[in-house]
Amino acid sequence: MHTIAIDAMGGDFGPEPIIDGLISALKSNNNFTAIAVGKKDELLSLIPQNFLSRIEILDTDDVISMSDSATDALKRKESTIYKAIELVRDGKAGAVVSAGHSGASMSLATLRIGRIKGVSRPAIATLMPTSENQNTLVLDVGANVDSDAKNLFEFAVMGQVYAEDVLQLEDPIIGLLSNGEEESKGNEVTKEAYGLISKVPNFAGNVEGSDIFKGTVDVVVCDGFVGNILLKTAEGVADTIGKIIKKSLKRSLISIAGAVLMRKVFKNLKVRVDYAEYGGAPLLGVKAPVIIAHGKSNPKAIHNAILQAINAASSNLNEDIEERLARYSK
């Protein structure tokens, strides 16, 4: 039985979608309990009576807002994210889920929970849809603006282990994001990283941005600056394509009729590009699972983020990362 700490106040829309997602997860999975951190009066009004036996409420009314600095979270020990992280640090919870300030979550997790032995910097990983019936795991997508070759090597190992232990992929293939497939391509950091990552089995070498969405490899490694731009560009392109399709379909009766016939296709497409399907982004490299959900997360996204946290907590992820890093570093 796992216990998951939930930052219940951190999302853009307050506690309601977070608690709704938690209730949904509790209905679908009997193998966990939750500690919801937030304003007790507000949370109690949202939780059905029959779920109170599985949800403990840790009362606090301080919330780190998106406009606050990440460093503020280190001083505000009564904030929801600080207390949620402390539950994991103190062993009262095995994982934490937050849709709040991602910088605060990363800073507190790194400093309060601590890094896995052998990890210089944690990384945020996210799943990208592909044209095949699979996803590509990309990291880092925002934890580190500047990364050196050693960091990229560690990201590759952490990503591969996560793909094996949590995503249940067999022999996942790694690619290093660059401006060309040839070994000679890239900047000085990626060229040096190429040599280091070559130690890792199933390294396919350099890949280009288009390979992420083709499903050429299972794991793509990049620094957080590039990864964050990639993530937000992909979100923007998906949103723009959706709007273009909607406008085009309204232009004639034939288009409308065609849209009705292709309704199932459009529905499947929406599912593939919907961030709520993936729940949240794991912060890899810290000693306990930390899932960073989108600030605009709906109940479905929170539901899936919680299940992701349970899957990570049930695996040997951290032990395997530590062992693999030690082995390859030799």
HUGITA-V408944 format. One record per helix or strand. SS is the DSSP state (2 for helix, 1 for strand). FROM is the first residue (numbers start at 0). TO is the last residue. If there is no record, write none. Layout:
SS_FROM_TO ; SS_FROM_TO
//
This chain:
1_1_6 ; 2_14_27 ; 1_31_37 ; 2_39_45 ; 2_48_50 ; 1_54_58 ; 1_61_61 ; 2_71_74 ; 1_78_78 ; 2_79_88 ; 1_94_97 ; 2_101_112 ; 1_114_114 ; 1_122_128 ; 1_134_138 ; 2_148_164 ; 1_173_176 ; 2_187_196 ; 1_202_206 ; 2_208_213 ; 1_218_220 ; 2_223_248 ; 2_252_260 ; 2_262_272 ; 2_274_276 ; 1_279_283 ; 1_285_285 ; 1_288_292 ; 2_298_313 ; 2_316_328
//
